[in-house]
Amino acid sequence: MGRVKIIVTLGPSSIEYDVVKRMVKEGASGVRINCAHGDEKSWMEYARIARDVAAELDTVVPLILDTPGPQARSGDFTEFTVNRGDTVVFTLNRDGQGEKNIWLPMKAFYTTVSIGDTLLYGDGELSFRVVDVEDSAVRAVALNSGVAKPRKKVVVEGKEYEASFPGEVDKRVFKFAADVKASFIALSYVKKRRDVEIARDLLAMHGWTPGLIAKIETRSGFINMRDILEVADGLIVARGDLGLHFPLEEIPLIQEQIVREVVKQGKIVIVATEVLESMVNNPRPSRSDVVDLYNSVFNLVDAVLLTNETAIGRYPVEAVKWAKRIIEKAELGLSRSIVNEYRSFIPVRDLLEKYVQGLILLSESIGGVIVDFSRTGRVPTLLSKLRPQTSVYIGVSDKLLAEKLTLRYGLNVIEMSKILPAESDYERGVARLRELLVETGRLKPGDIVIETYARPHINVHEIRISQVM
């Protein structure tokens, strides 16, 4: 498995148990449910499949719930063809639909839009110029031809909706997250740190503490990125929505800026949208998609998120295979200078951070495999932050912690609660993990093993080097 992880989105193309199982076996490290679609019944079915697959394969598969957030999204209607120059009416009320009407049940849309505004539909495949605005209807002229499909987002170019956060569906997702013990929640359209703080408080009321990943999708989100990152567990570079709020030619630089800041802070950074978009309808990716994924690997992101490719695409399993293949090939070509450049802007302050830095440099100089047992996730997080270029195995005895660590760069996480007594100390945990790695063939005769015993509570950190016989 590559150091950069692959997250798949479940949908109509991947509702079958066997498809999800094959995606995980081919390299998917996490599963996402887009809660902008469906309801608790469909979400539960996806969650059940993901959990059952993880149990059957005896592996760690984080479950990520993606909230709809304060976005304008069209409702259900029969798709229709739009020709350039056609007048289309966006209506607040469902009974206001007509032949060329789109039901858009979000009040903030109608108070935000003005005559002359440009509307971007979906990911920008359709655009409209607003010619008339009423309290519950907006008339717009199509600027290009295409197909208006239901359940698509609508962006007012250059503007952001002043809608309350979280919305009613978001609150339902929070409760559902507690019910299914989700690993992460991806918070859509986060504009400021308070959005994340509110979400965390609401989740605490339900008695659950998943990781919170803020999606950077708007100008406000990007401007407030550092402030948001202080309270979030990571960020998603949502390139699709960013491309509706920024000139497209700026997106690569924005992606790099976000990734660098997140890596510096030691949080999780995920790149999403059109990772292998050409594979929605084709069994092989386009050359440009391959290059784009290469660049994300060279940016040293923690994970890439496949969306349409696995949710509605014709080749979900093949998309995972290709993503894994491209990532592994790109990592072979990753130069030490790129890694060192990233490490150069990461501050190393206290004894534990210096210990981890030395651990990585030692492992890379002698070709050793790092083996660590963790209860808090502190050492694994620091290891991942410095983007290790050797194998790192992490044993944990807590399922949620295992799932939270699994999405981090370079970590191979093994959940050991079934084979390790709860009262086991760090030394016993490392010893049992090493035994397991040998038993399963992940450690082979001749391998150099670097066992790490970090005991932050007494400020003692040890390293033991040995060779598998």
N, C-alpha and C positions, 0 to 999 in steps of 0.2 A: 504494500500500500504506500502511496506517495505521502510526502509530508504535508502537502496541501490537501485538505479534506473535500469531499464531494457531498453536497446536500441535495436531495431530490424532493420535488414537490409532487404530492399525490393528487390524482384527479381521474377523470373518466378513462384515461389511457392506462392508469396504474391502479385501478380499484381491485384487480384480481390478486389474490394472495400470492400466487406463483410469480407474478410479475414483480411484486415488491421483494419477494425472497431472492429472485435472480438479480435485482438491482443491488441489494445488499451484498450478495456473494461476489458481484463484479466490482465492488468497491465503494458503494454508497455508505457514508459514515453517519448520516443523519437524515431524518424525514421531516418534511414541512407540510402542514395543513394550512391552506389559504382560507381563513375564516370569513373572507369577503364573499365567499360563495357557500351555499348550503346552510345547514342549521345543526343543532346539537346532534340530531340523529345521524346525519352523514358524517359529521366530524368524529363521532364515536366509532363509526364503522372503520374509518381510516385509522384512528388511534388503535383500535383493537387489532387490526391487521399488522400494524407496525410493531406493537408489543409482542404479538404472537410470533412474528418472524424473528425478532431478537431472541425470544426464548428458545425457539427451535434451533437456531444457529449458535446459541450460547455466546452471544456477542453484545456489545454495548451499542445501542442505536438511539441517540437523543431524539426526542419528539419536540418539534418546534411548532407553536401555534402563531400564525400571522394575523394580527388584527386588521380590520378594514380601516380604522382611524377616521378622522374627519375629512373624508373625501367625497366628491360628487361622483356617483356611479349610477348609470342608467339601470332601470329595473328590467323586468322581463317583458319582452314584446317580440313579435315576429320580425326577423331581420328583413331589411329591404335595401334595394339598390338606390344609391344616391348619385345623381349626375351633377356635374359642375353647373352651378346656376340655380339648382333646385332650392326651394325654401323649405326648411325643416323647422318644426316647432318642438321645443323642449317644454314639457308640461309638468307641473308639480303634482297634479291630480291624475290618477290612473284613468279615470273615466273621460279625461280630456284627450285621449289618444285618437289619432286619425290615420290616414294613409301614410303620411310622412311625419308622424309625430313620435317623439321619443319621451317616454316617461322617465323623469329624473326627480325622485322624491327627496330632495334636500333643499330646505328653505334657504340656507346660506348661499346657494348658487344664485338665486334670484335677487338677492340683495347685494351680491358682489359684482355681477355682470352689468356692463353699460353698453350703450349703442356705440358701435365701432370696434368693440373688443373682438379679438380672435379666439375662437374656441378650438381646442385640440381634443379630438375624440379617440379613445383607446390609447395607443402609444404614439398617436399623431398620424395614423393612417388616413384620417379624415380631418379636415379643418373647415371652419365656418366663420363668416363675418356676421356679427350681431347687427340686426337692422331695427329691432323693436323689442322693448322690455316692458313687461307687465308684472303685476304682483305674483302671478302663478304661471306665467308663460313667457318664453323668450323665442323670438323668431330670428332665424339666421340663414344666410345664403351660403351654400356649399362652394368652397374654393377649389375643390377637386372632386373627382369621382371615386366611388368605392362602395363598400357595403356597410351599412349601419347594423351592428350586431348588439344584442342585449348584454347587460352586466359589464359594461365598459366604463372606465373612468373618464371624466370630462374635466379638462383644465382650462382655466381662463388665463391666456398667455399674459405673463407679467404680474399676475395677482395671486393672492392666497386667500383661502376661505377663512372667515372669522367664525369658526364653528367650535362648540365646546368640546373639550377633551377630558375624559374619554366619552365616546358615544355609547348609546344603549347596547349596540352589538358588542362593542369592546368590553363592556361590563359583563356581558354574558360569557364572552371568551375567558375572562379572568376566573369566573366561577367554574367554567368547564375545565380550565387548566388545573385547578385544585382537585377536581373530581378524577381526572385521569393522570394526575401527577406529571404534568408536562415538564420537560427539562428547561425549555426556553419559551419566552414570548417575544415575538418580533413586533415592536410598536411602530405602527405606520404613521407617517406625517408628523413626526415629533419636531416641534419648532423651538422648544426651550427645555431647560432642565426640569422645570416644574412639572412638565408632562410625565416625565419618568418617575418623579417623586410621587405623584398622585397614583400612578399605576402600581408602584411598589406598596403604597399604603393600602390600596384596595385589595391587593393580593394577600397582604398580611392579615386582613380581616377574614379571608377565607382559609387562613392557616397554611399557606403554601409560599415557598420562596424560590421560584424558578429564576434562571438568568434572564435579564432584560436586555434585549438588543434593540437599540434605536435605529430606525431606518432613516437615513439622510436622503430626503427626496425633494426638498424645496430650498429656496434661497435662505429663508430664516433658519432652517435646520443646518445648512452649511455654515452660515455666519456664526451660529451659536454652538458649533460642533465641539469645541474644547470644553465649554461649560456643560453641555449634555454628557460628554464622555466622563466627567467627574462622578456622575451618579448612575450611569449605565454600565452594563457588563461588556458592552461591545457595540459596534456600529455595522450596519449594512450599507454598502455603497449601492443604492438603488438607481442604477444608471438609466433605466427606462423613464422614471419620473424626473430625474435630474435633467434628462434631455428635453423635457417639456418646459423646464424653468430656466435653463441655461442654453446658450448657443452650443450646438453639438460638438464643434471643434474644441470646446473647453473641457469636455467631459474627461478625456484621458488625464489632463493635469489635475482636475478636481479629484479623480480617483486616487492618483498618486499622493496628493496632499492629505486626503483622509486616511489612507493606509499608513503613511508615515507617522501621523499623529497618534493613531490607535496603537501601532506597534510600540511607539515610544512610551505610551502609558501602560503597556502590558495587558491590554484588553483584547477581545476577539474582533477581528475584522473580516467581513464576508463580502465578496463581490457578487452582485446579482444582475439579472436581466440580459438576455441575448448572449449568454455564454457560448452556447452552441445552437443558436436560433435556426440555422440552416437545417438542423436535423429534425425540426418539427415535421417536415415532409420528406426528408431524404435520409437514407441509411448511412451516409457519410457526411462529415462536416465540410463546409466551404474552407478554402485556404485562409480567408480572412478570419474566420472563427478560430482556426488553429493558432494563428498568429496572436489573436486577442487573448486566448487562454494562456499562451506562452508568456505574454507580457504580464498577466496577473500572477503567474508563478514567479516571474522575475521581480514583481513588486513585493513578494514574500507575504501574500495574504494568508490568513488561516484557512479559509475555505471558499469554494465557489458554489453558488446556488443555481441549480437547474430549475427552471420554472415551466414554461410552456413545453420544453423539450420532453419532460416526463409526465406532465399533467394532461396535456391534450395532444402531444406529438404521436406520430405513428410508430416511432422507434425508441421507446423509453429505455429499454435495456441496452440497446446499442449506443444510446447517448452516454450512458454511464461508462460503458466499455471504452468509448473514445475519449471521454474526459480523463479517465484513469491513464489511458495510454499516452495522451498528450502531456499530462502532468508529470508522469514518470520520466518521459523523454526530456522535457524541459528541465527537470531537476538535475538530470545528468549533465546538462550544459550550463548549469548555474555556476557562475564564477565565484571564487572566494572573495574577489574584490567587491562584488555586489553585497554579499553577506557582511563583510567587514564594514562597508559603508553604513549599512543599517545599524550595526552594533555601535558604531562610533557616536551616534546621537542618542543612544540609550544610556541614561545616567546609572552608574553603579556606585551605591552609597554605603549601605551597612554591611556588616560581616556576612550575613546570609547571601546577599547579592554578589559579593566578591567570591564567596565559596562556590556559588553556582557558575559564575563566569569561569573560574578556574577549572571546575568540573568539565565544562564543555570544551575548553581549550585542551585539557588533558585527553579527553575522549577522542577529539579530532586528531590529535598528534600521534596517538598510538593505535587508532582504529578500534577503540573500545566501544562496547555496548553499555549504555547507562541503564541500571536497574534500580528503581526507587519505589518505596512504599510510602504512601501519604495518607494522612487523616484530614488535613486541612486544605490541600491543594496548593499550598504556598510555594513549595519547591518546584513542582511540575509547571506552575504558571511562570515562574522565573526562568526555568529551562526553555519553555516555549518562546518566551519573550525575546530571548537571544538567538532564536532561529537555529537550533542545533542541526548539524549536517551529518550526524551519526544516528544510529538507532537508539531510541529512548523508550523503555518500557516502564509503565507506571502501574503499580498495584494499589487498589483502594478497596475498602470494605463497605463503602456507602454508595448505593445505586445512583442517587441524584448527583453526587460529586463526580462519579465516574462519567455520567452523561455530560456534565458541564465541561469536564476536561477533554472529552473525546474530540470536540470540534477544534481544539487548539493545535496549532502548527507543530508537527513533528512528534506528537505524543501517541504512543500505542498503549491504550488504557485497558486494563483487565480488572473486572469487578470480581472480588474474591470473597464476598460475604458467605458463600455456600461452602467454602473450603478452608476458611480461616476463622478460628475462634474470635469472638468480638473483643476479648480482652488482650489479644496478641499485641506485643510491643513492636517497635519499628524493626528491630533486628530479626524477629521471627517473621514479620511480614515480608522483608526482603528475601530471606532464606526460602520461604515457601514460594514466592514469586519466581525465584531462580529455578527451583525444582520444576515448577510448572512449565517454564519456558524450555527447559531441557526435555521434559516429557513430551511436549507438543512439537518439538523439532525447530522451534524458533531460535534456540541457542544450540549450536553444533560444536562437536569437538574441534578444538583449536581457537574458538572464539575467545576474545579478551573481554572480560566482564568487569565493569566498574560499578560496584555496589555502593550506594550512597546512604548514609545515615545522618540525616539532619535533625537535630533536636533543638529547635529554636527556643523552647521554654527554658533550657539551661545553657543556651548559647554555645553548644558543642556540635561540631559538624565533622563527620568522619568519612573517609573513603577507603574502600578495600578493593584491591585489584587482584584478579585471579584469571586463570585460563581453564576453559571447559576441557576436561580430560575424556 
